[in-house]
């Protein structure tokens, strides 16, 4: 009762400021992106003065974050920005050439301990004598210096929240010409643009024969947020190399929501995921695994893992409610790509290859796991399974390290595979996709 009362109070407070109420018990996955780009050119040539200037900026920042129990956890954050400024000015005898480059950086600036986004600038000034006057200043040659400058446009990416996204929606709703905010029962998304050439469509006349175009820079915000089940969180406990969650890079220690979760590794990378139900998954390199089937709210539904390609260890430290797990081997459509600031969710249907019983043996003598796990992982688990599906070389290899599993092939034949046993299957190059599945069931 107390929790409900608190939620109602929070809801009423939010309704005063925003048209949509965010309940304290709701869980979200959200994405925010800002792109700042523009180029300015300015020219003037007169009898006594000369001025030529170019100014360009191209900066992007994006963050994916989750919200659970009113707490925000960053899933991924990426920034990339460059700024350049070239100025040549002077009179008919003396020119001063200044070149400045800037790199967008996240951190602290000066003596402040507060995190922010700022530009690291480096500038070089060179003087040119066109009339052989040879002043002392001109003899000094290039002069270099550096400094730092905060950029408040990226402040939302320091500590992103759902409130920030709501404020962006409120802003475009107040001025529809700047963008849009679409709302559904499952979430909302929006787009807002300002600046750019639309604000300076006509060149301004300054200092006689001059031009000034393409400024201020264009600022484009893109965002989306969707509700996800609150009981489907998992922790990234280990990463080696490069791994992505729904198309964006993730770091060790990150908390993710398994709803629509697609994990991908490159090269020889590795990643470990731990769920609240005691399931540990250690994914090897060059793998794509769909873990969204581990997000099930109904206890009678089995957990499912979809394998597009690659190898992983499946470990269970506790059999929560004795819920069955099924590993579906085959091809699955890409479920989570970040594209133009939106998370696109494709079909969850599994389409697998017919794997005929070409290899009837328990195992293949020279087949073994491509990477190892620690002895502690095996000791602390009730079931340990190694699974390697390679569609390019057309084979499936399963080895039970501990416990037992049930293997069901494409023809419906089932076999109990015990600790230490292996299953190796291959199929011809011209095998066609079928509507049935090859399933490894963990009892």
Residue, then its C-alpha position, 0 to 999 in steps of 0.5 A: x500500500x505504501x508503494x502504491x501511494x508513493x507511486x501516485x504522488x510521483x505520478x501527480x507531480x509529473x502530470x503537472x509538468x508533462x502530458x504523460x505520467x511515468x510511474x516509479x515502477x515502470x522500466x524503460x530502455x531509452x536512446x538519445x542522440x544529438x548531432x551538431x553540424x555546420x560550416x561557415x564561410x566568410x570572405x572580404x577583400x578591400x583596399x586596406x583590409x583582407x578577411x577570409x574565414x571558414x568555420x566547421x563543426x561535426x559532432x555527435x553524441x548518443x547514449x542508450x540507458x535503462x531505467x529500473x526502480x527509478x534508477x538510471x543505468x547507462x548501457x552505452x555512450x558514444x561521443x565523436x566531435x571535431x571543430x575547425x576554424x581557419x582565419x586569415x586577416x590583415x591589410x595589404x602588407x601583413x597577414x595573420x593566419x590562425x588555424x584552430x582545431x578542437x576535439x569534443x571530450x567528456x570529463x572535468x575541466x579546469x579545477x572543477x570536479x563536475x563532469x561535462x562535455x568540453x572542447x580541447x582546442x589547439x591553435x597555431x598563429x603565423x604571420x606573413x610579411x607581404x611588404x618586407x617590413x620585417x617587424x619584430x612580431x613577424x620574425x617570431x614565426x608560428x605561435x601555438x597555444x591550447x585551451x579548453x571550453x565547455x559546450x552546454x549543448x551536450x549537457x543532457x548526456x552527462x546524466x540522462x533521464x526520462x525527464x530530459x526526454x519528456x522535456x524534449x517532447x514538451x518543447x516540440x509540442x509547444x513549437x511543432x515546426x521544430x519537430x515531432x513527438x509520437x506517443x503510444x501505450x508502449x513508449x514515445x519517440x521524437x525528433x527536433x531540429x534547430x539552427x542550420x541554413x534555414x536561419x540564414x537562408x540569405x547571405x548577409x552583407x557585411x564589410x562591403x564585398x563579403x558573404x556569410x552562410x550556413x551558420x549557426x550550426x544545425x542541432x538535431x535531437x533524436x530520441x525514443x523510449x519504450x517500456x520493458x518488463x521489469x523482471x528481465x534485467x541481466x548483468x555484463x560480468x566480463x568483456x574481452x575485446x568488442x561486443x555489442x548489445x542491440x548494435x551498440x558497444x557495451x562495457x563490463x558491469x553494465x546492466x541490460x534488459x533482456x527484452x529484445x536483446x541481441x548480443x554480438x561479438x567480433x574476432x576473438x572477443x568474449x562476453x559473460x552475461x548473468x541473469x537474476x535466475x542464475x543463468x550464466x552465458x559465456x559467448x565466444x568470438x564471431x557470434x550472434x546470440x538472441x537472448x530475448x527469449x530469457x525474458x519470460x513473465x509466465x512461469x509455464x513458458x520455457x526460456x529460449x536462446x536463439x543462435x544465429x551463429x557462434x559458440x557459447x557456454x550455458x551454465x545454470x547455478x540454480x534451477x529457478x522454478x525448474x523452468x525449461x530452457x530451449x536453445x534454438x539453432x538456426x537463422x534469426x532475423x536481426x532484432x536490434x539495430x540502432x539506425x537513425x536514432x531508433x531501435x528497430x525490432x524485427x520479427x522474433x520468428x525462428x527459421x532453421x535449417x534441416x539438419x539431417x542425421x548425417x553424423x549418427x555418432x555420439x561425437x567427433x574425436x577431433x571436435x572440442x570447444x574453441x575457448x575455455x571457462x574457469x573450473x569455478x564456473x563448472x563447480x558452481x553450476x548444476x548444468x554446463x553446456x557448450x554449444x557451437x553453431x557454424x552455418x558457414x562450415x555447416x556443422x553443429x557441435x554440442x558438448x555436455x560438460x556437466x548435468x544432462x540435456x535433451x537433444x531434438x533434431x530436425x526430424x523430431x528424434x530426441x536423445x538424452x545427452x549426458x555429462x561428457x557426451x557430444x553431439x556433432x551434426x553436419x548438413x549438405x551445402x544445398x540444404x534449404x531452410x525449413x519451418x522446423x527447428x533443431x532444439x537443445x533442451x536443458x531439463 
